[in-house]
Amino acid sequence: MPFTIRELSQKIREREISPVELTHDCLARIEKLNPTLNAFITVTAESALHQARVAEGEIYKGDYRGPLHGIPIGLKDIIDVAGVRTTAASALFKDRIPTEDAEVVRRLRCGGAIILGKQNLHEFAYGGSSMISFFGEVHNPWDASRIAGGSSGGSAASVALALGFAAVGTDTAGSIRVPAAYCGVVGLKPTYGRVSSRGVVPLSSSYDHVGPLTNSVYDAALMLQVLSAHDSADPCASPPARSLVSAFDEYPANLRIGIPRPFFFDDLYPEIANAIEKAIDIFRQLHAEIRDLKLDVPTDRTLASAEAYAYHKSFVDRSPELYQPATLARIQSGAHIDAHDAHRASRDLQASRHAIQEIFDEVDVLLTPTVPIPPSLITDLREHPDRLRPQELLMLRNTRPFNVWGIPAISVPCGFTKAGMPIGLQLAAAPWYGIALLQAAHAYEQATEWHKKMP
């Protein structure tokens, strides 16, 4: 059973374990397992141990900053840390060293978290498999022959095997939730703008979200509470609501769960379909009202492609050879989108975000499978690279709409395939109603045993 931040923080505060011991343990696990997983690009061992010693001294003197104080975590290598390279898994940025921390890193430092290093991902977060990286693909902790999902693949893989007790990833079309589902951990995409993206290498600013990967829903709430403090320098960031964890003893009264079967339940892998139906039954046992419904699902990618190309255009013009070929092709797909089409797509995006709020007059939470298919074999995708993009589009099918809508969504473990690969359950709620979402996810988690399993 994996350790949680909730458990470890109590032990640290009661001096049963020390931040230094925890950090040494994580670094030892990274040294042992990272050659197989390829989850970390850069390990900041010396800095992490220094942070751990400082945290230990502060806590022993009674200067306790909160539940992240002394907890070792990792960061997706698209998030800036001053003095540490941020590569975005690309040769283009392999020597890029920022001079300032991203806002989320500043918040984590304020909370006393210990940063172990920077984690591998799909190059520039432009894919759902973590197969395409200058530093090599990420391997699944449950079966190293399979993909970990992406783009935050290294972050999810590291949490699953305790190479750190949480991670911060990014999610533009499902890049937190897909690898969380494939690696058997919790992945939370907050409401758009809830967490600052300042200091994070962008993919598509209209869809980019920053959020945590953890071993429990409670831990995700603890992380989000720290990450979501207001950043006045970021016009997209908004102040946090009331304490997320204070409401965890509550279960939403008269919970109404909407099941959007058309689109989200189409062509499911049979074992995934079976696991999701069992999860729905669990909610029935928890006295939730289950309602089938139909959603108008947006699938247009014009704005995302245009924004990705706009960021990369100068780099592509100057050094196209520094991109992986698959990434370059995806970036260049946005080259011929004109300003009129991009503006129309932006208007459509805002209309979709307004329209989705109406569904929450009927239900409190939406429930879908996180990913329709299990993780592919790495050798198959290597041997048949033409299959990679279609596979990724299918993997991201159920997660992408929630980035368009900008509403909070979470993936929690809900079973395993016969081959022993984790299955993810996705829940979503109205914008800024993260507490109800977390309460529902926590209730499901506590009613099952899936979150207690570890590779």
TIDREN-281456 format. One line per 3 residues: number of its first residue (from 0); for each residue x, y, z of C-alpha. Coordinates in steps of 0.05 Angstrom, whole numbers, plus 32768, in hexadecimal, padded with zeros to 4 digits. Layout:
NUM) X Y Z; ...;
// end
This chain:
0) 8000 8000 8000; 801E 8043 7FEC; 802D 8077 8021;
3) 8003 80B7 801D; 8016 80FE 802D; 7FDF 80FE 8062;
6) 8001 80C4 8087; 8049 80DC 807D; 803C 8124 8092;
9) 8020 810B 80D4; 805D 80DF 80DF; 808B 8119 80CF;
12) 8068 8147 80FE; 806A 8113 8136; 80B4 8106 8126;
15) 80A9 80BD 8116; 80CE 80C8 80D4; 80F8 8102 80BB;
18) 80F6 8127 8078; 813F 8114 806F; 812E 80CA 8076;
21) 80F5 80D0 8045; 811F 80F5 8013; 8158 80C3 8017;
24) 8125 808B 800C; 8107 80AD 7FCF; 814C 80BB 7FB1;
27) 8160 8072 7FBC; 8121 805B 7F99; 812E 808A 7F5F;
30) 8175 8070 7F58; 815C 8028 7F58; 811D 802E 7F2D;
33) 8126 806A 7EFF; 8153 8043 7ECF; 8116 8017 7EC1;
36) 80DE 804B 7EC5; 8103 8087 7EA7; 80D5 80B2 7ED1;
39) 8107 80E9 7EE4; 8131 8113 7EB4; 8155 813B 7EEA;
42) 815E 8126 7F33; 8171 815E 7F62; 818B 8132 7F9A;
45) 81BA 8164 7FBC; 8185 819B 7FBC; 814F 816B 7FD4;
48) 8179 8153 800F; 8189 819B 8021; 813E 81AD 8020;
51) 8130 816F 804B; 8163 8183 807F; 8146 81CA 8081;
54) 80FF 81AE 8087; 8114 817F 80BF; 8132 81B8 80E6;
57) 80F6 81E4 80DD; 80C5 81AE 80F2; 80ED 819A 812F;
60) 80EE 81E3 8144; 80A2 81E5 813E; 80A0 820D 80FE;
63) 8070 81DE 80DA; 8055 81F9 8097; 8020 81C5 8089;
66) 8016 817F 806D; 8048 8186 8034; 8080 819B 8062;
69) 80B9 8169 8059; 8095 8140 8024; 80BF 812D 7FE6;
72) 809C 8139 7FA4; 80AD 813E 7F5A; 809D 816F 7F22;
75) 808D 8163 7ED9; 80C8 817E 7EB2; 809F 81B5 7E93;
78) 809B 81DC 7ED4; 80D2 820E 7EE2; 80FF 8208 7F1E;
81) 8133 823E 7F26; 8179 8224 7F17; 8161 81E0 7EFF;
84) 8158 81D0 7EB6; 8112 81CB 7E9A; 8118 81A1 7E5C;
87) 80CF 8193 7E49; 80EE 8150 7E33; 810A 8171 7DF5;
90) 8150 817C 7DD8; 8139 81C3 7DCB; 8137 81D2 7E15;
93) 816A 819F 7E2E; 8197 81D6 7E4A; 8161 8208 7E5D;
96) 816A 8220 7EA5; 8135 8250 7EBF; 8146 8286 7EF1;
99) 8103 8288 7F15; 80D6 8254 7F34; 8092 8247 7F16;
102) 805A 8261 7F42; 8046 821A 7F57; 808E 820C 7F6C;
105) 808E 824C 7F95; 804E 8233 7FB7; 806B 81EE 7FC4;
108) 80AA 820D 7FE2; 807E 8238 800F; 805C 81F7 8026;
111) 809E 81D6 8035; 809C 81A0 7FFF; 80DE 8181 7FEA;
114) 80EA 8180 7F9F; 810E 8141 7F88; 8116 8153 7F3F;
117) 80F5 815A 7EFB; 80CD 8122 7EDB; 80CB 8107 7E94;
120) 8090 8116 7E66; 8078 8114 7E1E; 80A1 814A 7DFA;
123) 8084 818F 7E08; 8046 816A 7E24; 802E 8161 7DDD;
126) 8016 8119 7DE3; 7FF4 80E7 7E10; 8025 80AD 7E13;
129) 8069 80C8 7E2D; 8087 80A0 7DF4; 80A5 80DD 7DD2;
132) 80DD 80FB 7DFC; 8125 8110 7DEE; 8135 80E8 7E2D;
135) 8110 80A9 7E19; 80CA 808E 7E28; 80AD 8086 7E6E;
138) 809C 803F 7E83; 805F 8029 7EAA; 806D 8016 7EF2;
141) 803B 7FDB 7EEF; 805A 7FBF 7EB0; 8099 7FDF 7E94;
144) 808A 7FC5 7E4E; 804E 7FF5 7E4B; 8046 8040 7E46;
147) 8038 806A 7E83; 8009 809A 7E60; 8017 80E3 7E57;
150) 802B 8116 7E53; 8039 8115 7E9E; 8051 80CD 7E9A;
153) 808F 80D3 7EC4; 8068 80F6 7EFB; 8033 80C0 7F00;
156) 8065 8087 7EFC; 808F 80A6 7F34; 8054 80AE 7F63;
159) 803D 8066 7F57; 8081 804B 7F6E; 808E 807E 7FA5;
162) 80C6 80A2 7F81; 80A7 80DD 7FA5; 8064 80E0 7FC7;
165) 8042 8110 7F97; 8051 8134 7F56; 8039 8172 7F31;
168) 8026 8168 7EE8; 8002 818D 7EB1; 7FC3 817B 7E8B;
171) 7FB0 8199 7E48; 7F86 815F 7E2D; 7F8C 812B 7E64;
174) 7FD6 812C 7E74; 7FCC 8124 7EBF; 7F90 80F5 7EBF;
177) 7FA7 80C4 7E88; 7FE9 80B2 7EA9; 7FC7 80B1 7EED;
180) 7F96 807D 7ED2; 7FCE 8054 7EB1; 7FFB 8055 7EEE;
183) 7FC5 8049 7F23; 7FC9 808C 7F47; 7F9C 80C9 7F52;
186) 7FA1 8102 7F20; 7F7C 8144 7F29; 7F70 8179 7EF4;
189) 7F54 81B6 7F18; 7F25 81EA 7EFC; 7F47 8213 7EC5;
192) 7F6C 824C 7EE7; 7F69 822E 7F2D; 7FB5 8221 7F2C;
195) 7FE5 8252 7F0E; 800A 823D 7ECF; 803E 8275 7ED4;
198) 8083 8257 7ECA; 8068 8219 7EA7; 807C 820D 7E5F;
201) 803A 8214 7E39; 801A 81E5 7E08; 7FD8 8208 7DFD;
204) 7FC9 823F 7E2F; 7F7E 823B 7E27; 7F7E 81F2 7E3C;
207) 7FBB 81EA 7E69; 7FAE 81D6 7EB1; 7FDF 81C7 7EEA;
210) 7FCE 8194 7F1F; 7FE5 815C 7F4E; 7FF1 8111 7F48;
213) 7FED 80EC 7F8A; 7FDD 80AA 7FAC; 7F9A 80C0 7FC8;
216) 7F63 80F2 7FBD; 7F71 8112 8001; 7FBA 811D 7FEC;
219) 7FA2 813D 7FAB; 7F79 816E 7FD4; 7FB5 817D 8000;
222) 7FDF 818B 7FC3; 7FAA 81B5 7FA1; 7FA0 81DE 7FE0;
225) 7FE9 81F4 7FDC; 7FED 81FA 7F91; 7FAF 8224 7F88;
228) 7FC2 8262 7FB0; 7FB4 82A2 7F88; 7FEB 82BB 7F5A;
231) 7FDF 8304 7F49; 8012 8301 7F10; 7FE8 82CD 7EEB;
234) 7FA7 82E8 7ECE; 7F8A 82A2 7EC7; 7F94 8290 7F11;
237) 7F5C 8299 7F43; 7F5B 8296 7F8F; 7F4D 8253 7FB0;
240) 7F0B 8242 7FD0; 7F04 822B 8018; 7F31 81F4 8032;
243) 7F2A 81B7 8008; 7F3E 8184 803D; 7F10 81A0 8072;
246) 7ED4 8183 804D; 7EEE 813C 8046; 7EC5 8120 807E;
249) 7E86 8134 8058; 7E64 810D 8021; 7E3C 8136 7FEF;
252) 7DF3 812F 8003; 7DC4 8117 7FCC; 7DFE 810F 7F9C;
255) 7DE8 810D 7F53; 7E18 80EB 7F24; 7E11 80F4 7ED9;
258) 7E27 80BC 7EAA; 7E34 80D7 7E64; 7E35 8094 7E3F;
261) 7E34 80AE 7DF7; 7E7C 80BF 7DE2; 7E9D 80B1 7E25;
264) 7E88 8067 7E28; 7E90 8058 7DDE; 7EBD 801D 7DCB;
267) 7ED8 8011 7E11; 7F09 7FD9 7E1E; 7EDB 7FA4 7E3E;
270) 7F01 7F9F 7E7F; 7F00 7FEB 7E87; 7EB5 7FED 7E78;
273) 7EAA 7FB8 7EAE; 7ED4 7FDE 7EE2; 7EAE 801E 7ED5;
276) 7E6A 7FFC 7EDD; 7E81 7FE1 7F1F; 7E97 8027 7F34;
279) 7E52 8041 7F23; 7E34 800B 7F4F; 7E61 8021 7F88;
282) 7E43 8067 7F83; 7DFD 8049 7F83; 7E10 8026 7FC4;
285) 7E26 806A 7FDE; 7DDF 8082 7FD0; 7DF1 80AE 7F95;
288) 7DBC 80BA 7F60; 7DD5 80A1 7F1C; 7DBC 80C6 7EDE;
291) 7DCC 80B6 7E96; 7DD6 80F4 7E6B; 7DF2 810C 7E2A;
294) 7E26 8142 7E21; 7E37 816C 7DE5; 7E82 815B 7DE3;
297) 7EB2 818C 7DC2; 7EE8 816B 7D97; 7F06 81A5 7D70;
300) 7F51 81AE 7D7B; 7F5B 81ED 7D51; 7F6B 821C 7D8B;
303) 7F99 81EB 7DAD; 7FC1 81E0 7D6D; 7FC4 822B 7D5F;
306) 7FDD 823C 7DA5; 8011 8204 7DA4; 802C 821C 7D62;
309) 802D 8265 7D78; 805A 8254 7DB3; 8089 8228 7D8B;
312) 808C 824E 7D49; 80CD 8273 7D56; 80EF 8233 7D70;
315) 80D6 820A 7D35; 80EE 823F 7D03; 8133 8240 7D23;
318) 8140 81F8 7D3A; 810D 81C6 7D1F; 8140 818D 7D24;
321) 8140 8193 7D70; 80F8 8179 7D75; 80E5 8130 7D73;
324) 80C6 8125 7D2E; 8081 8112 7D49; 807F 8151 7D75;
327) 8095 817D 7D3B; 805E 8162 7D0F; 802A 8170 7D44;
330) 8043 81B7 7D4F; 8044 81C6 7D04; 7FFC 81AE 7CFE;
333) 7FE9 81F2 7D1A; 8011 821B 7CE8; 7FD8 8228 7CB8;
336) 7FA3 823B 7CEA; 7F93 8285 7CDE; 7F80 82B8 7D12;
339) 7F37 82B7 7CFE; 7F31 826C 7D0B; 7F57 8271 7D4C;
342) 7F2A 82A9 7D64; 7EEC 8282 7D51; 7F07 8245 7D77;
345) 7F13 8271 7DB4; 7ECC 828A 7DB2; 7EB3 8242 7DAC;
348) 7EDE 822F 7DE8; 7EBE 8264 7E14; 7E79 8250 7DFC;
351) 7E87 8207 7E0E; 7EA0 821B 7E54; 7E60 8242 7E5F;
354) 7E32 820C 7E44; 7E4F 81D3 7E6E; 7E3A 81F6 7EAE;
357) 7DF1 81E9 7E9E; 7DFA 819E 7EA5; 7E0A 81A7 7EEE;
360) 7DC3 81BF 7EFB; 7DB1 8176 7EEF; 7DED 8151 7F0F;
363) 7E25 815F 7F40; 7E5B 8132 7F23; 7E69 8113 7EDF;
366) 7E86 80CC 7EDC; 7EAB 80AC 7EA2; 7EE5 807D 7E95;
369) 7F27 80A4 7E97; 7F44 807F 7E5B; 7F1E 8050 7E2C;
372) 7F59 8020 7E20; 7F91 8001 7E4A; 7FDA 8018 7E40;
375) 7FFC 8001 7E00; 803D 7FDA 7DFB; 8079 8006 7DEE;
378) 8096 7FD6 7DBB; 8056 7FD8 7D92; 8058 8024 7D8E;
381) 80A2 8024 7D7E; 8098 7FF2 7D46; 8059 8015 7D2C;
384) 8063 805F 7D38; 8028 806F 7D0B; 7FFB 8052 7D41;
387) 8013 8082 7D77; 7FE9 80BF 7D66; 7FA7 8098 7D5C;
390) 7FB4 8073 7D9E; 7FC1 80B5 7DC2; 7F82 80D5 7DA6;
393) 7F5A 809A 7DC0; 7F7D 809C 7E04; 7F6D 80E6 7E0B;
396) 7F26 80E1 7DF0; 7F03 80E1 7E34; 7F30 8114 7E56;
399) 7F37 814A 7E21; 7EF0 8165 7E26; 7EFA 8178 7E6F;
402) 7F34 81A5 7E5B; 7F07 81C7 7E28; 7ED2 81D1 7E5D;
405) 7F07 81E6 7E90; 7EE3 81C0 7EC9; 7F05 8199 7F00;
408) 7F10 814F 7EF2; 7F33 8117 7F17; 7F49 80D0 7F07;
411) 7F49 809C 7F3F; 7F5B 8052 7F3C; 7F1F 8025 7F31;
414) 7F3A 7FE0 7F1E; 7F6B 7FB8 7EF5; 7F6A 7F94 7EB2;
417) 7F77 7F4A 7EAF; 7FBE 7F5C 7E9B; 7FC7 7F81 7EDD;
420) 7FC3 7FC8 7EC1; 7F9F 7FFF 7EE9; 7F5D 801C 7ED3;
423) 7F48 8064 7EE1; 7F04 8082 7EF3; 7EF9 80CA 7EE0;
426) 7ECC 80F9 7F07; 7EBF 8142 7EF6; 7E97 817B 7F15;
429) 7E81 81C2 7F07; 7EB7 81F8 7F03; 7ECF 820D 7F49;
432) 7EA9 81D3 7F69; 7EE7 81AB 7F78; 7ED2 819B 7FBF;
435) 7E95 8174 7FA8; 7EC1 8150 7F75; 7EF5 813E 7FA8;
438) 7EC0 8127 7FDA; 7EA2 80F8 7FA6; 7EE5 80DD 7F91;
441) 7EFB 80D3 7FD9; 7EBA 80AF 7FEA; 7EC5 807F 7FAF;
444) 7F0E 8075 7FC3; 7EFC 8064 800B; 7EC7 8032 7FF4;
447) 7EFA 800B 7FCA; 7F40 7FEE 7FD1; 7F5F 8001 7F8E;
450) 7F87 803C 7FAA; 7FAA 800E 7FDB; 7FCD 7FE6 7FA5;
453) 8014 7FF5 7F8F; 8040 7FD9 7F57;
// end
